[in-house]
Amino acid sequence: MKNRNINKVAVVAGTMAIGFGVKHLINSVWRKRTGKEEAVNPADSNIKLTEALGWTLSISVLTGVLNTLYSRGVHKLNEGS
């Protein structure tokens, strides 16, 4: 039971860190590539649809992949102990 609680805490903390890190990384890359500020509100009509979709997809996909890999890694580590 104790390992299960540790897993939950580790996954929640890691997920929050991943979300923060991904947003920071994507913001930096976005500014360097486009020379513009990131699309804070992709639904804003002043932002091109292609930019809004690119922003949303890059954040979503990268966060999802990293969260999956992290969660699987935490569970795999705890299976071995």
Phi and psi in degrees as a GROMACS rama.xvg file:
@    title "Ramachandran Plot"
@    xaxis  label "Phi"
@    yaxis  label "Psi"
@TYPE xy
-63.7568  -41.9282  LYS-2
-62.8307  -35.8788  ASN-3
-64.4603  -41.4937  ARG-4
-66.8295  -39.8064  ASN-5
-63.4139  -41.0398  ILE-6
-57.7974  -46.8116  ASN-7
-62.1778  -45.0515  LYS-8
-63.9677  -44.3892  VAL-9
-62.7362  -41.6964  ALA-10
-67.4588  -43.4359  VAL-11
-64.2076  -47.437  VAL-12
-63.3973  -43.541  ALA-13
-65.1035  -39.1578  GLY-14
-63.6202  -41.3573  THR-15
-64.2624  -43.1556  MET-16
-64.7719  -40.7295  ALA-17
-63.0389  -44.8943  ILE-18
-58.7819  -45.7308  GLY-19
-63.344  -47.1926  PHE-20
-64.0434  -41.9621  GLY-21
-63.9552  -44.7066  VAL-22
-61.2184  -42.859  LYS-23
-64.5481  -44.1061  HIS-24
-63.1588  -48.3078  LEU-25
-63.8261  -39.596  ILE-26
-58.4159  -46.42  ASN-27
-63.6299  -47.5629  SER-28
-63.8679  -42.2334  VAL-29
-59.2572  -47.556  TRP-30
-63.1822  -40.8304  ARG-31
-68.2245  -40.1737  LYS-32
-74.9229  -44.4767  ARG-33
-98.3164  -23.2778  THR-34
75.937  7.6674  GLY-35
-116.411  164.106  LYS-36
-71.4995  155.078  GLU-37
-66.61  158.289  GLU-38
-78.1973  89.2027  ALA-39
-62.5408  -40.4485  VAL-40
-124.37  93.3512  ASN-41
-60.3552  -17.8093  PRO-42
-80.5082  -9.12647  ALA-43
-62.3669  131.092  ASP-44
-70.7586  -13.5543  SER-45
-80.2019  -9.15339  ASN-46
-100.777  132.3  ILE-47
-59.7925  147.612  LYS-48
-59.9531  -40.743  LEU-49
-63.1926  -38.9042  THR-50
-67.292  -43.1977  GLU-51
-62.2611  -43.7953  ALA-52
-67.8683  -42.2254  LEU-53
-61.373  -43.1975  GLY-54
-62.9266  -50.2783  TRP-55
-63.4658  -45.6799  THR-56
-65.4591  -42.5802  LEU-57
-65.184  -43.3269  SER-58
-63.7328  -48.5212  ILE-59
-64.6549  -48.6942  SER-60
-66.0604  -48.3447  VAL-61
-63.2122  -43.2833  LEU-62
-63.1184  -44.2857  THR-63
-62.3987  -44.8945  GLY-64
-64.358  -47.6789  VAL-65
-65.1933  -39.2083  LEU-66
-63.6791  -41.4494  ASN-67
-62.9308  -48.165  THR-68
-62.0732  -42.3572  LEU-69
-64.5666  -47.9209  TYR-70
-60.8399  -43.9471  SER-71
-63.7293  -39.2605  ARG-72
-64.1802  -43.2352  GLY-73
-61.7353  -45.7159  VAL-74
-66.3296  -38.0327  HIS-75
-66.9153  -41.0187  LYS-76
-60.4106  -42.4031  LEU-77
-75.5341  -22.2135  ASN-78
-68.1626  -35.696  GLU-79
-76.6809  -18.1083  GLY-80
